Amino acid sequence: MMKAIIFDAFGTLFQVTNGGSARSIIRIITDCGGVVDEKAFMEEWKWYYKKHTREDSVFKTEHDIFIARIQMFFDRYGIKKCAEKAADALLADALERKTYPEAKAVIEELKKKYMVFIGSNTDNAVLDSVMHKNDIIVHKVYTSGDLRCYKPNPAYYLNILKRNDLMPEEVLFVGDSITDDILGPKSIGIKTAWIDRNGVGGEYGQDYTITDLSGLLTEVL
């Protein structure tokens, strides 16, 4: 019997612009006269994050990863700006993210029957602030900053289960990332729901496919 639902945060409950942070750094570089191959930049931007969040990496907070990644590009293009200030500006933008229209009502309805958690790859302060501004209240919140590891590391999901005395089959993980929110949880037997807001389609082992969060109400209530 299902007892708990874990939601990813950004891209699932809160709206995001894909590649927005990377493009902000590209603008800084080009404004300073640098010439950037955007496609190559975006690929390396993503690669750097994955490199520093994988299982065998020494844990760094999201904030520290942002600073180190920005500094790497600033050094490469000879940009004499403070990487920490640039990282702080990007994270400040993240604090202004809004929920998807249906998110709050769906969470409140699901809380009547299940424990509802959030599990996000982010720092505690960022998620706490966004939740407060959007009046999102769940039973428990877990971040990479709290768990000291990142999705899709199996330890991330196992830690949440252990802290709540839950078995994998008693949990549903809901999110938009195939790697972090579907393949990761499925690797330890957690059921999954993939939010395919753009109607891309695909089978990745998910138990449910929904186009917005309200689809959960039909599937699990």
C-alpha positions as CSV (number, residue, x, y, z in Angstrom):
1,M,0.0,0.0,0.0
2,M,1.3,3.4,-0.9
3,K,2.0,5.7,2.0
4,A,4.1,8.6,0.7
5,I,4.6,10.7,-2.4
6,I,7.9,12.5,-3.0
7,F,7.9,15.5,-5.4
8,D,10.9,16.9,-7.2
9,A,10.9,20.6,-6.8
10,F,12.2,22.6,-9.8
11,G,10.5,21.7,-13.1
12,T,7.9,19.7,-11.2
13,L,6.3,22.0,-8.6
14,F,8.1,25.2,-9.5
15,Q,8.5,26.6,-13.0
16,V,12.0,26.9,-14.5
17,T,13.6,28.1,-17.8
18,N,15.8,25.4,-19.1
19,G,19.4,26.6,-19.6
20,G,18.5,30.0,-18.1
21,S,21.5,30.1,-15.7
22,A,24.0,29.1,-18.4
23,R,22.7,31.7,-20.8
24,S,23.0,34.4,-18.1
25,I,26.7,33.6,-17.8
26,I,27.1,33.6,-21.6
27,R,25.6,37.1,-21.6
28,I,28.2,38.3,-19.1
29,I,31.0,36.8,-21.2
30,T,29.7,38.3,-24.5
31,D,29.1,41.7,-22.9
32,C,32.7,41.7,-21.9
33,G,33.8,41.0,-25.5
34,G,34.1,37.2,-25.4
35,V,33.0,35.0,-28.3
36,V,31.1,31.9,-27.1
37,D,30.0,28.8,-28.9
38,E,26.6,28.4,-27.2
39,K,26.1,24.8,-27.9
40,A,29.5,23.7,-26.7
41,F,29.2,26.0,-23.7
42,M,25.8,24.5,-22.7
43,E,27.2,20.9,-23.0
44,E,30.2,21.7,-20.8
45,W,28.0,23.6,-18.3
46,K,25.9,20.4,-17.9
47,W,28.9,18.1,-17.9
48,Y,30.5,20.1,-15.1
49,Y,27.5,19.8,-12.9
50,K,27.1,16.1,-13.5
51,K,30.8,15.6,-12.8
52,H,30.5,17.2,-9.3
53,T,27.2,15.6,-8.3
54,R,28.0,11.9,-9.2
55,E,28.4,9.2,-6.5
56,D,32.2,9.2,-6.4
57,S,32.6,13.0,-6.1
58,V,33.4,14.8,-2.9
59,F,30.2,16.5,-1.8
60,K,29.9,20.2,-2.6
61,T,26.8,22.4,-2.1
62,E,24.9,23.6,-5.2
63,H,26.2,27.1,-4.3
64,D,29.8,26.0,-4.3
65,I,29.4,24.1,-7.6
66,F,27.9,27.2,-9.2
67,I,30.8,29.4,-8.0
68,A,33.5,26.9,-9.2
69,R,31.8,26.4,-12.6
70,I,31.4,30.1,-13.2
71,Q,35.0,30.7,-12.2
72,M,36.2,28.1,-14.7
73,F,34.5,29.9,-17.5
74,F,35.5,33.4,-16.3
75,D,39.1,32.3,-16.2
76,R,38.9,30.7,-19.7
77,Y,37.5,33.9,-21.2
78,G,39.5,36.3,-19.2
79,I,36.5,37.8,-17.4
80,K,37.6,39.9,-14.4
81,K,34.4,39.6,-12.4
82,C,33.5,37.9,-9.1
83,A,32.2,34.4,-9.7
84,E,30.6,34.3,-6.3
85,K,28.6,37.5,-7.0
86,A,27.5,36.0,-10.3
87,A,26.4,32.8,-8.6
88,D,24.5,34.7,-5.9
89,A,22.7,36.6,-8.7
90,L,21.7,33.4,-10.4
91,L,20.4,31.9,-7.1
92,A,18.5,35.1,-6.3
93,D,16.7,34.6,-9.6
94,A,15.8,31.1,-8.5
95,L,14.2,32.5,-5.4
96,E,11.6,34.2,-7.6
97,R,10.3,31.0,-9.2
98,K,6.6,30.4,-9.2
99,T,4.6,27.2,-8.8
100,Y,2.8,25.6,-11.7
101,P,-0.9,26.7,-11.4
102,E,-2.2,23.3,-10.2
103,A,0.6,22.5,-7.7
104,K,-0.7,23.9,-4.5
105,A,-4.2,22.4,-4.8
106,V,-2.9,19.0,-5.8
107,I,-0.5,18.9,-2.8
108,E,-3.3,19.9,-0.4
109,E,-5.5,17.1,-1.8
110,L,-2.9,14.5,-1.6
111,K,-2.0,15.4,1.9
112,K,-5.4,14.2,3.0
113,K,-4.4,10.6,2.2
114,Y,-0.6,10.4,2.0
115,M,2.6,11.8,3.6
116,V,3.8,14.3,1.0
117,F,7.5,15.2,0.8
118,I,9.8,17.2,-1.5
119,G,13.1,15.7,-2.7
120,S,15.3,18.2,-4.6
121,N,18.8,18.7,-5.8
122,T,19.4,22.1,-4.3
123,D,20.5,23.9,-1.1
124,N,18.2,24.2,1.9
125,A,18.0,28.0,1.9
126,V,16.9,28.2,-1.8
127,L,14.1,25.7,-1.5
128,D,12.9,27.0,1.9
129,S,12.6,30.5,0.4
130,V,10.8,29.4,-2.8
131,M,8.3,27.3,-0.8
132,H,7.6,30.1,1.6
133,K,7.0,32.7,-1.1
134,N,4.6,30.3,-2.9
135,D,2.9,29.1,0.4
136,I,3.8,25.4,-0.4
137,I,3.6,23.3,2.7
138,V,4.4,19.5,2.8
139,H,5.1,17.1,5.6
140,K,8.9,16.9,5.1
141,V,11.6,18.4,2.8
142,Y,14.8,16.8,1.7
143,T,17.6,18.5,-0.3
144,S,21.0,17.5,-1.5
145,G,22.3,19.9,1.1
146,D,20.5,17.9,3.8
147,L,21.3,14.4,2.5
148,R,24.8,15.3,1.4
149,C,24.4,13.6,-2.0
150,Y,22.6,14.2,-5.2
151,K,20.0,12.4,-7.3
152,P,20.3,9.9,-8.9
153,N,22.6,8.4,-6.3
154,P,20.6,5.5,-4.7
155,A,21.8,6.8,-1.3
156,Y,19.6,9.8,-1.8
157,Y,16.3,7.9,-2.0
158,L,17.4,5.2,0.5
159,N,18.1,7.9,3.1
160,I,14.6,9.3,2.7
161,L,13.1,5.8,3.1
162,K,15.2,5.1,6.2
163,R,14.4,8.3,7.9
164,N,10.7,7.6,7.5
165,D,10.7,3.8,8.0
166,L,9.3,3.3,4.5
167,M,9.7,0.4,2.0
168,P,10.3,1.3,-1.7
169,E,6.9,-0.1,-2.7
170,E,5.2,2.3,-0.3
171,V,6.5,5.4,-2.1
172,L,5.8,7.2,-5.4
173,F,8.4,9.6,-6.7
174,V,7.0,12.4,-9.0
175,G,9.2,14.5,-11.3
176,D,10.2,15.8,-14.7
177,S,13.8,14.4,-15.0
178,I,14.1,11.0,-16.5
179,T,17.5,10.4,-14.8
180,D,16.8,11.9,-11.4
181,D,13.1,11.3,-10.9
182,I,12.5,8.1,-12.9
183,L,15.6,6.0,-13.4
184,G,17.1,6.8,-10.0
185,P,14.0,5.9,-7.9
186,K,13.2,2.9,-10.0
187,S,16.7,1.5,-9.4
188,I,15.7,0.8,-5.8
189,G,12.1,-0.2,-6.4
190,I,10.3,3.1,-5.9
191,K,7.3,3.7,-8.1
192,T,7.5,6.7,-10.4
193,A,5.3,9.3,-12.2
194,W,6.8,11.3,-15.0
195,I,5.5,14.7,-15.7
196,D,5.6,15.1,-19.5
197,R,4.3,18.7,-19.8
198,N,5.4,19.0,-23.4
199,G,3.9,15.8,-24.6
200,V,7.2,14.4,-25.7
201,G,6.3,10.8,-24.8
202,G,8.6,7.9,-24.1
203,E,8.9,4.8,-21.9
204,Y,11.5,4.8,-19.2
205,G,10.0,2.4,-16.8
206,Q,7.7,5.0,-15.2
207,D,4.5,3.7,-13.6
208,Y,2.5,6.7,-14.7
209,T,2.9,9.5,-17.2
210,I,1.0,12.7,-16.6
211,T,0.9,16.0,-18.4
212,D,0.5,18.1,-15.3
213,L,0.2,17.4,-11.6
214,S,-3.5,17.2,-11.5
215,G,-3.2,13.9,-13.3
216,L,-2.0,12.4,-10.1
217,L,-5.4,12.8,-8.5
218,T,-6.9,10.4,-11.1
219,E,-4.0,7.9,-10.7
220,V,-3.6,7.6,-6.9
221,L,-6.8,8.8,-5.2
